[in-house]
Amino acid sequence: MAGNTFGSILRLTTFGESHGPAIGGILEGFPAGVKIDFSLVEKDMARRRPGQSSISTPRSEADQVEFLSGVFEGHSIGTPIAFLIRNKDTRSKDYDALKDVYRPSHADFSWEKKFGRRDHRGGGRSSARETAARVAAGALAKMLLATSGVEILGWVSAVGPVVASVNKDRVTSDQIEANIVRCPDAASAKRMIDYIEQLKAAGDSTGGVITCLARGVQAGLGEPVFDKLHADLGKAMLSINAVKGFDYGSGFLAPTMKGSEHNDAFSTNPQGQVITLTNRSGGIQGGISNGQDIYFRVAFKPVATIASPQQTIDKQGQKISLEAKGRHDPCVVPRAVPIVEAMAALTLADHLLRNKTSRL
């Protein structure tokens, strides 16, 4: 099976299935000498883990990361960092009735057509359970980026029809983590939570949007042709389960604007540094970072597994009515915030290391 590795110099390979004994990863190319803050790893894992609130799946996983190599005396040593996350709260019997059923909007049919067989327990490797390994590796990438003054923040900016109003220039981690939906707009957060709980009670689900911001990114990251920085960020985000869309900067508003309205004029700040007076480019021009804040949005579809009856077929082509059992999120975006941050961190850290080889 191909496609389990992400990155060029900083390379993450993940392994494992939702209901197997464990999932994990190997992070190669991580430089020696970086102080490893294990509490940050634990914090980000707790933000992603299931069972954390009334609007998430009740599956209960501690998601403790066991580091097997690459770390000694609290610092990275330059060798591959291998880690393991054990699965402890699996209930595979919940999926017995789905062994021969194609669930609507899941990977069941397409996976089976590609490989000839599939692990029906929680979706196997196609499950979002795999993203726990990304969050663990992403926490390490954040530590590497912090040595260059880079901070990454993600938050929920929309759930269903509820859209938040957030000043991205002033948003803080404390504001984001102040509620279970991870929306720094308190009034919108309450409406989001109410909407999710209503759908949960009705056996339905909803999607949403996560906005992500990277502050302190130096100018010059990214390659100008196939490996444009925004292209790699787009691939990173679109590789996350349930993601249906990605845009950065002005995004899909850009076609509605005139050039005179959209262009970011250059100037200098009091310290003599080159800046842009606006940032409709989202911190990236020509595929290369320009030193301004990078920001983008990621759209997530409604969770496909719902408790309401749905029409589908089994392997024999017989029509059946499916009423899903098991433990599932009515909205995935609150738990997906650290996943988006992790993939952004891995992308930016990889380009930071690539940039060190670009000039003398």
C-alpha positions as CSV (number, residue, x, y, z in Angstrom):
1,M,0.0,0.0,0.0
2,A,1.5,3.3,-1.1
3,G,0.9,6.8,0.1
4,N,1.7,6.4,3.8
5,T,4.5,9.0,3.9
6,F,4.2,12.8,3.9
7,G,7.0,15.3,3.4
8,S,10.3,15.8,1.6
9,I,13.1,16.3,4.2
10,L,10.9,16.0,7.3
11,R,9.1,12.8,6.5
12,L,6.2,11.3,8.5
13,T,5.2,7.7,7.8
14,T,2.1,6.5,9.8
15,F,0.8,2.9,10.3
16,G,-2.0,1.1,12.0
17,E,-5.8,0.7,11.8
18,S,-8.7,1.9,13.9
19,H,-9.3,-1.4,15.7
20,G,-5.9,-2.9,15.5
21,P,-3.7,-3.1,18.6
22,A,-2.0,0.3,17.9
23,I,-1.3,3.1,15.5
24,G,1.9,5.1,15.3
25,G,4.5,6.8,13.1
26,I,8.1,7.3,12.2
27,L,9.3,10.9,11.8
28,E,12.5,11.1,9.8
29,G,14.7,14.2,9.1
30,F,14.0,15.8,12.5
31,P,17.2,17.8,13.4
32,A,19.2,16.9,16.5
33,G,19.2,19.2,19.6
34,V,15.6,20.3,19.7
35,K,14.2,20.2,23.3
36,I,11.2,17.9,23.4
37,D,8.3,19.2,25.4
38,F,6.3,16.1,26.2
39,S,3.6,18.1,27.9
40,L,2.9,19.8,24.5
41,V,2.5,16.4,22.9
42,E,0.1,15.4,25.6
43,K,-1.9,18.7,25.3
44,D,-2.4,18.3,21.5
45,M,-3.3,14.7,21.8
46,A,-5.9,15.6,24.5
47,R,-7.4,18.2,22.1
48,R,-7.8,15.5,19.4
49,R,-8.8,12.5,21.5
50,P,-12.3,11.1,21.5
51,G,-14.6,11.3,24.5
52,Q,-13.5,14.8,25.4
53,S,-17.0,16.5,25.5
54,S,-20.7,16.0,25.0
55,I,-20.4,16.8,21.3
56,S,-17.8,14.2,20.5
57,T,-17.8,10.5,20.1
58,P,-17.9,8.7,23.5
59,R,-15.1,6.3,22.5
60,S,-12.6,6.8,25.3
61,E,-8.9,6.6,24.4
62,A,-6.1,8.0,26.6
63,D,-4.0,8.5,23.4
64,Q,-0.7,8.3,25.4
65,V,2.3,8.5,23.0
66,E,5.1,6.0,23.6
67,F,8.4,7.2,22.1
68,L,10.5,4.3,21.0
69,S,13.5,6.1,19.4
70,G,15.0,9.4,18.4
71,V,14.8,11.1,21.8
72,F,17.4,11.0,24.5
73,E,17.7,13.1,27.7
74,G,14.8,15.2,26.6
75,H,16.2,16.2,23.2
76,S,16.0,15.0,19.7
77,I,19.2,13.2,18.6
78,G,18.8,13.3,14.8
79,T,17.7,9.7,14.3
80,P,14.2,8.6,13.2
81,I,11.7,9.4,16.0
82,A,9.4,6.3,16.3
83,F,6.3,6.4,18.4
84,L,3.3,4.2,19.3
85,I,-0.3,5.0,20.4
86,R,-2.1,1.9,21.6
87,N,-5.8,1.4,20.9
88,K,-7.6,0.4,24.1
89,D,-11.3,1.2,23.8
90,T,-12.2,-0.7,20.6
91,R,-15.6,-2.4,20.3
92,S,-15.2,-4.3,17.1
93,K,-18.5,-6.1,17.5
94,D,-20.3,-2.8,16.9
95,Y,-19.3,-3.2,13.2
96,D,-20.2,-6.9,12.7
97,A,-23.4,-6.0,10.9
98,L,-21.4,-3.8,8.5
99,K,-19.0,-6.5,7.2
100,D,-20.9,-6.8,3.9
101,V,-22.5,-3.4,3.7
102,Y,-21.4,-0.3,1.8
103,R,-22.0,2.6,4.1
104,P,-23.1,5.9,2.3
105,S,-20.2,8.3,1.7
106,H,-17.6,6.0,3.3
107,A,-14.6,4.4,1.7
108,D,-16.1,0.9,2.0
109,F,-16.8,0.3,-1.7
110,S,-13.9,2.2,-3.2
111,W,-11.4,0.5,-0.8
112,E,-12.7,-2.9,-1.6
113,K,-12.5,-2.3,-5.3
114,K,-8.9,-1.2,-5.0
115,F,-7.6,-3.8,-2.6
116,G,-10.1,-6.7,-2.9
117,R,-10.7,-6.8,0.8
118,R,-11.2,-4.4,3.7
119,D,-11.1,-4.1,7.5
120,H,-14.7,-3.2,8.3
121,R,-14.0,-2.5,12.0
122,G,-14.4,1.3,12.3
123,G,-13.1,1.8,8.7
124,G,-9.7,0.2,9.3
125,R,-6.9,2.4,8.0
126,S,-9.4,4.8,6.3
127,S,-10.6,5.8,9.8
128,A,-9.8,9.2,11.2
129,R,-8.2,7.3,14.1
130,E,-5.0,7.4,11.9
131,T,-4.8,11.2,12.5
132,A,-3.8,10.7,16.1
133,A,-0.3,9.8,14.7
134,R,-0.3,13.1,12.7
135,V,-1.1,15.1,15.8
136,A,1.8,13.5,17.7
137,A,4.3,14.2,14.9
138,G,2.8,17.7,14.4
139,A,3.5,18.6,18.0
140,L,7.1,17.8,17.4
141,A,7.1,19.9,14.2
142,K,5.6,22.8,16.3
143,M,8.6,22.6,18.6
144,L,11.0,22.8,15.6
145,L,9.1,25.8,14.2
146,A,9.1,27.5,17.6
147,T,12.9,27.7,17.4
148,S,12.3,30.1,14.5
149,G,9.6,32.0,16.1
150,V,6.6,30.4,14.3
151,E,3.3,30.0,16.1
152,I,0.3,28.1,14.6
153,L,-3.3,28.5,15.7
154,G,-6.4,26.9,14.4
155,W,-10.0,27.5,15.4
156,V,-13.6,26.6,14.3
157,S,-14.9,29.5,12.2
158,A,-18.2,27.9,11.0
159,V,-20.5,25.0,12.0
160,G,-23.3,24.3,9.6
161,P,-25.1,27.7,9.0
162,V,-23.4,29.4,12.0
163,V,-20.5,31.6,11.0
164,A,-18.2,33.2,13.6
165,S,-16.7,36.6,13.6
166,V,-13.0,36.4,14.6
167,N,-10.2,39.0,14.4
168,K,-7.4,36.7,13.2
169,D,-4.8,39.4,14.1
170,R,-5.7,39.2,17.8
171,V,-7.0,35.7,18.3
172,T,-5.3,33.7,21.1
173,S,-5.0,30.1,22.2
174,D,-6.9,30.8,25.4
175,Q,-9.8,32.2,23.5
176,I,-9.9,29.2,21.2
177,E,-9.8,26.7,24.1
178,A,-12.4,28.6,26.2
179,N,-15.2,26.3,24.9
180,I,-15.8,22.8,23.7
181,V,-16.3,23.8,20.1
182,R,-13.0,25.7,19.9
183,C,-14.5,28.9,18.5
184,P,-13.0,32.1,19.9
185,D,-16.3,34.0,19.2
186,A,-18.2,33.1,22.4
187,A,-21.7,34.0,21.1
188,S,-21.2,32.0,17.9
189,A,-19.7,29.1,19.9
190,K,-22.9,28.8,21.9
191,R,-25.0,28.7,18.8
192,M,-22.7,26.1,17.3
193,I,-22.9,23.9,20.3
194,D,-26.7,24.2,20.4
195,Y,-26.9,23.3,16.7
196,I,-24.6,20.2,17.1
197,E,-26.6,19.0,20.1
198,Q,-29.9,19.4,18.2
199,L,-28.5,17.3,15.3
200,K,-27.1,14.7,17.6
201,A,-30.5,14.2,19.3
202,A,-32.1,13.9,15.8
203,G,-29.5,11.2,14.7
204,D,-27.9,13.5,12.2
205,S,-24.6,15.4,11.7
206,T,-23.1,18.6,10.3
207,G,-19.9,19.9,8.9
208,G,-17.9,23.1,9.4
209,V,-14.9,25.2,8.6
210,I,-11.6,25.5,10.4
211,T,-9.4,28.6,9.9
212,C,-5.7,28.2,10.5
213,L,-3.1,31.0,11.1
214,A,0.7,30.8,11.0
215,R,2.5,33.7,12.6
216,G,6.2,34.5,12.4
217,V,6.9,32.6,9.2
218,Q,10.0,33.9,7.5
219,A,9.9,35.1,3.9
220,G,11.3,32.6,1.3
221,L,9.7,29.3,2.2
222,G,8.3,27.3,-0.6
223,E,9.3,26.2,-4.1
224,P,8.0,28.2,-7.1
225,V,6.8,25.4,-9.4
226,F,5.2,22.1,-8.3
227,D,6.0,22.4,-4.6
228,K,4.5,25.8,-4.0
229,L,3.9,26.4,-0.3
230,H,0.1,26.8,-0.7
231,A,0.0,23.7,-2.9
232,D,1.7,21.6,-0.3
233,L,-0.5,23.1,2.4
234,G,-3.5,22.2,0.2
235,K,-2.4,18.6,-0.2
236,A,-1.7,18.4,3.6
237,M,-5.2,19.6,4.4
238,L,-7.0,17.6,1.7
239,S,-5.3,14.4,3.0
240,I,-7.3,14.8,6.3
241,N,-10.4,12.6,6.6
242,A,-13.7,14.4,5.7
243,V,-12.0,17.5,4.2
244,K,-13.9,18.8,1.1
245,G,-12.2,22.1,0.4
246,F,-9.2,24.4,1.0
247,D,-8.5,28.0,0.2
248,Y,-6.0,30.5,1.4
249,G,-5.8,34.3,1.6
250,S,-8.8,35.8,-0.3
251,G,-9.6,32.4,-1.7
252,F,-12.8,32.2,-3.6
253,L,-13.5,35.8,-3.0
254,A,-10.6,36.7,-5.3
255,P,-12.6,36.2,-8.6
256,T,-15.2,38.8,-7.4
257,M,-12.6,41.5,-6.9
258,K,-10.7,43.9,-9.2
259,G,-6.9,43.9,-9.4
260,S,-6.9,47.3,-7.9
261,E,-8.9,46.0,-4.9
262,H,-7.0,42.7,-4.5
263,N,-3.3,43.7,-4.9
264,D,-1.2,43.8,-1.7
265,A,1.0,47.0,-1.9
266,F,4.5,46.8,-0.5
267,S,5.9,49.1,2.1
268,T,8.3,49.1,5.1
269,N,7.6,49.1,8.8
270,P,9.4,51.3,11.4
271,Q,12.1,48.7,11.6
272,G,12.8,48.9,7.9
273,Q,11.4,45.5,7.1
274,V,9.5,44.9,3.9
275,I,5.8,44.4,4.6
276,T,2.5,44.5,2.6
277,L,-0.2,46.9,3.6
278,T,-2.9,44.3,3.1
279,N,-2.7,40.5,3.2
280,R,-5.1,39.2,0.6
281,S,-2.4,36.9,-0.6
282,G,-2.5,35.0,2.7
283,G,1.2,35.4,3.3
284,I,2.2,33.5,0.1
285,Q,3.1,35.0,-3.3
286,G,4.4,33.0,-6.2
287,G,4.2,29.9,-4.1
288,I,6.7,31.4,-1.6
289,S,6.1,32.9,1.8
290,N,6.5,36.7,1.9
291,G,6.9,37.1,5.7
292,Q,3.3,38.1,6.4
293,D,0.9,35.9,8.4
294,I,-0.2,32.8,6.5
295,Y,-3.9,32.0,6.8
296,F,-6.2,29.5,5.2
297,R,-9.5,27.7,5.6
298,V,-10.4,24.0,5.5
299,A,-14.0,22.8,4.9
300,F,-15.2,19.6,6.5
301,K,-18.2,17.6,5.3
302,P,-21.0,16.4,7.6
303,V,-19.9,13.2,9.4
304,A,-21.0,10.3,7.2
305,T,-22.1,7.9,9.9
306,I,-25.5,8.9,11.3
307,A,-28.1,7.2,13.4
308,S,-30.9,8.0,11.0
309,P,-32.0,5.3,8.6
310,Q,-30.3,5.5,5.2
311,Q,-30.8,3.5,2.0
312,T,-27.8,1.5,0.7
313,I,-26.8,-1.9,-0.7
314,D,-24.7,-4.9,0.5
315,K,-22.1,-6.8,-1.5
316,Q,-24.7,-8.8,-3.2
317,G,-26.4,-5.7,-4.5
318,Q,-29.4,-6.1,-2.2
319,K,-31.1,-2.9,-1.0
320,I,-31.1,-2.4,2.7
321,S,-31.9,0.3,5.2
322,L,-28.9,1.1,7.3
323,E,-29.2,2.6,10.8
324,A,-25.6,3.0,12.0
325,K,-24.5,1.7,15.4
326,G,-21.3,2.5,17.2
327,R,-19.8,5.7,18.6
328,H,-19.4,8.7,16.3
329,D,-19.0,12.5,16.3
330,P,-22.1,14.5,15.3
331,C,-19.5,17.2,14.1
332,V,-15.9,16.5,13.6
333,V,-14.5,20.0,13.4
334,P,-13.8,20.7,17.2
335,R,-11.6,17.6,17.3
336,A,-10.1,18.4,13.9
337,V,-8.5,21.7,15.0
338,P,-5.2,20.1,16.3
339,I,-5.1,17.9,13.2
340,V,-5.2,20.9,10.9
341,E,-2.5,22.6,13.0
342,A,-0.4,19.4,12.9
343,M,-0.5,19.1,9.1
344,A,0.3,22.9,8.8
345,A,3.2,22.5,11.2
346,L,4.6,19.4,9.3
347,T,4.4,21.3,6.0
348,L,6.0,24.5,7.2
349,A,8.7,22.6,9.1
350,D,9.5,20.6,6.0
351,H,9.9,23.7,3.9
352,L,11.9,25.4,6.6
353,L,14.4,22.5,6.4
354,R,14.3,22.5,2.6
355,N,15.1,26.2,2.6
356,K,18.3,25.6,4.4
357,T,19.6,23.9,1.2
358,S,18.4,26.7,-1.2
359,R,21.3,29.1,-1.0
360,L,24.8,29.6,0.5
